[in-house]
Amino acid sequence: MKTRFLLLPLAAILASAPSLRADEGMWTFDNLPVQKLKADYNFTPDQAWLDHVRLSSLRFPGGSGSFISPDGLVLTNHHVGRGSVQQLSSKEHDYIRDGFIAATRADELKVPGLELYTLMAMENVTDRVNKAVKPGTGDKEALKARKDELGRITKEIQDRTGLTAEAVTLYAGGEYWMYQYKKHTDIRLVMAPEQQIAFFGGDSDNFTYPRHNLDFTLFRVYEDGKPYHPAHHLNWTKTGVKNGDLTFVIGHPGSTERLGTSAQMAFAGEFSLPNRIKTYERQRQALLDYARLSPENRRQVSSTIFGIENGLKAMTGYLSGLKNQEAMARIAKAEEVLKAKVAADPASDAAGSWAAIEKALQVQKALFQESQALNSRSGAAYESSLLGHALTLVRLADESAKPSDQRLEEYRDTRLEGVRKRLQVNRPYYPALETAMFTFGLTESAGTPLVASILAGRTPAEFAKAAVEGSKLGDPAVRKTLMEGGKKAIDASQDPMIVLARKIDGPNREFRKKMEDQVTSVLAEHGGRIAKARFKAYGKSVYPDATFTLRMTYGPVASYPANGTHIQPFTTLGGLYDRAAAWGPEAENGAWSLPRRWIENRSKVNPDTPFVFSHAVDIIGGNSGSPVIDRKGDLIGLIFDGNIESLPGHFFYDGKVNRGIAVDARAIIEALDKVYADKPIVSEILGK
């Protein structure tokens, strides 16, 4: 295996860009490291290969996926599709616990509101956006000018192509792109394994390796009531993968902060991450308290608890990276080198940008408590889905009466259809859960003046109970009627959530403007200036931070050092049974027990089948569900996690121990065939 560079990408580039050796980077499709791939692996992807893997890939809410058959069959992780599986479940049919298999295509279950996206085209609009900002424009005016121009471009593209256009900011404002997507809206569940095998080992094993998780789910895209036929889909491997083989991950990494300033990293480590962790811990406890009341309560919140615990472990790992003194020193040193280059360049406008960003972060810190009660876009600050609907209805009525370019960004013409559709989605609604979480949300911000005035002497529990019991917004038909009635209907409504939304909307807008004027605009403007200085010094040999847009990363199947040894590159299905037997069914509340199907069909399963593998690829949250492919473009695996050593990769990359963790394609087929006896799906996947 080639020697991997152990430091962050920026530090490597600043030291000597041409000598960057690590198989690191979440590369955009317009700027792939083709020369490095050729030099290190004797592989050069041609345009046909790139178009094929791009058009076979899908973006899920919070994750990734891919087409794997000509009839629109889609592969992603169980934990990416878990929310949809939970949405389709009920007290009588718990598909999270028991799994789901559609006997025929007629039995495939439509997921209300689920939308998937295929990236069809990308357009660099940086010059046009920057020209919209006149010389000498202030930070907040510059931010507005860029947003307005991006809004105009979005509408032009959508009117011209019929695709969904999204503005993408790369390099902290160094580049602006328009990504154009085909949106798929009829998505149906085909197959999901039991939670117990998909998340085998529970939270104890999460972000660890070796692993034994069958973390996959199958959906199908329909169009006009029939299975959709994508122009491209990934073929299933016929040969599999072995140790040392080159792999590629095509997916949508969510967010990294590797190109942030030292001040931004310090802010994350000393303030934002610790506060988020504490909030998540309190929220988890509130959900656990609710779950203990009954088995049905536990079913209702199991997916939410899963997500919170996953987020807690991830954020704790991010925080550990910021405590790595050696890595942070290298980041600071690299930053000083870039500052010196800026100081020596009389044409650069970035000299004061680091100080401006630091000042904006201090403002953001001072506004933290206020932000707890003034979430500007939804009811998320109060953990209330009903209040979220109410705020959307109130704002939709107000914003629709204005010219598009004068509205809040999320209510402009290009987004209105999506807002209206989301209001009408019929998702499961549990009043007792809504009350419990609204109580939690109000308690979190009860010390702020706004929430104190809302409560007016009542306890959060008393206020939440009355508001939830008095509201009808859990019914999508009621939301539809109010939406169609417009401002007149909203102003006349006495629904307690609508009344509350009217009360907090004004203060929320004021707070949003304050944040944009004093924080967001400063970070955007000066982050862009630093990015331009970096381009001037080093070109685009650096990749942008993750932005939940399609990226490619690559590297070989590989072991890594840990616990005084080398960790195996593969686990096997036989190892799954061994781990279950070694722990026994009672350990950690059955975390390592096996579903009944897996016990009954043990004799049919080939124990030597590779199950999970580790590979030296640069991934982060959002890559979950990404297809892993080989040089031929065939699917060889499915990303579902990184090892725990990879979590500091939110801020810097360490090629010695960063590993992606993937379900082997051979294990998925073996399970579908031998354990679930789903012969039609096996035949469809294998092209038979």
Number of C-alpha atoms within 10 A of each C-alpha: 11 12 10 16 18 18 20 24 25 25 23 21 20 21 13 11 18 12 10 21 17 24 23 24 23 29 21 17 15 10 13 19 20 12 12 17 16 12 10 11 14 9 14 15 15 9 8 9 13 14 16 15 23 23 21 24 29 29 26 23 14 16 24 34 32 32 29 27 24 18 18 23 26 25 26 27 26 28 22 24 27 21 18 21 24 21 20 19 19 15 11 7 13 19 22 26 16 15 20 23 20 16 13 10 13 7 12 18 19 19 21 18 16 18 15 19 20 23 22 15 15 16 14 15 17 18 10 14 19 17 12 16 18 11 8 7 11 14 21 18 14 21 20 17 19 19 17 18 18 23 20 15 19 23 19 14 19 16 13 9 13 13 18 22 27 21 18 19 18 20 23 23 20 22 19 22 18 21 21 23 22 18 15 16 17 21 26 24 25 23 26 25 25 23 21 22 24 21 22 26 24 18 15 11 18 20 22 16 23 19 27 27 25 28 30 24 26 24 24 24 24 19 13 7 8 12 18 19 16 17 11 19 25 23 20 21 18 12 9 16 22 14 16 16 16 20 22 23 28 29 32 30 27 21 16 22 18 22 25 21 19 20 17 19 20 17 17 19 18 14 13 16 17 15 14 14 19 12 14 18 15 13 20 19 14 16 23 16 13 18 19 11 10 9 10 15 19 17 18 23 17 16 18 17 20 17 16 17 17 14 16 20 17 23 20 15 19 24 22 14 22 20 14 11 10 11 21 19 12 16 26 15 16 19 20 14 14 19 20 11 17 21 15 11 13 9 9 15 15 22 20 14 20 20 13 17 23 19 17 20 22 13 14 20 15 11 15 14 14 18 19 19 26 27 19 21 17 20 23 17 20 23 21 25 18 26 26 21 23 28 25 24 26 22 20 23 21 16 20 17 12 13 10 18 16 12 17 16 15 14 23 21 18 21 16 15 11 12 15 18 11 15 21 19 17 15 15 13 15 11 14 14 17 20 24 21 22 28 22 23 22 26 15 21 21 19 14 16 11 16 20 16 11 16 16 9 10 12 15 23 18 13 18 24 18 12 21 23 13 13 18 17 24 19 16 17 15 13 20 17 13 22 20 14 13 17 20 11 15 24 15 11 13 13 17 20 24 26 19 16 24 18 14 19 20 13 16 20 16 13 19 17 15 14 19 18 18 17 22 20 20 25 25 20 22 24 24 21 22 28 21 21 23 22 15 13 15 16 12 16 16 23 20 23 23 26 20 22 20 25 23 24 23 24 25 23 23 24 21 17 11 10 6 6 8 11 15 15 20 26 21 21 23 17 19 21 18 12 17 19 13 11 15 15 14 10 13 14 9 16 21 27 24 20 17 10 12 18 12 10 14 15 11 13 17 15 15 12 19 24 27 28 29 30 28 30 29 27 36 24 22 25 31 31 36 32 34 24 25 20 14 10 20 20 27 24 30 32 30 29 27 29 19 21 20 28 26 25 24 24 23 25 27 22 24 18 20 25 29 29 29 29 30 26 24 20 22 20 20 20 22 17 18 18 18 17 14 17 13 13 23 17 12 14 19 14 12 8
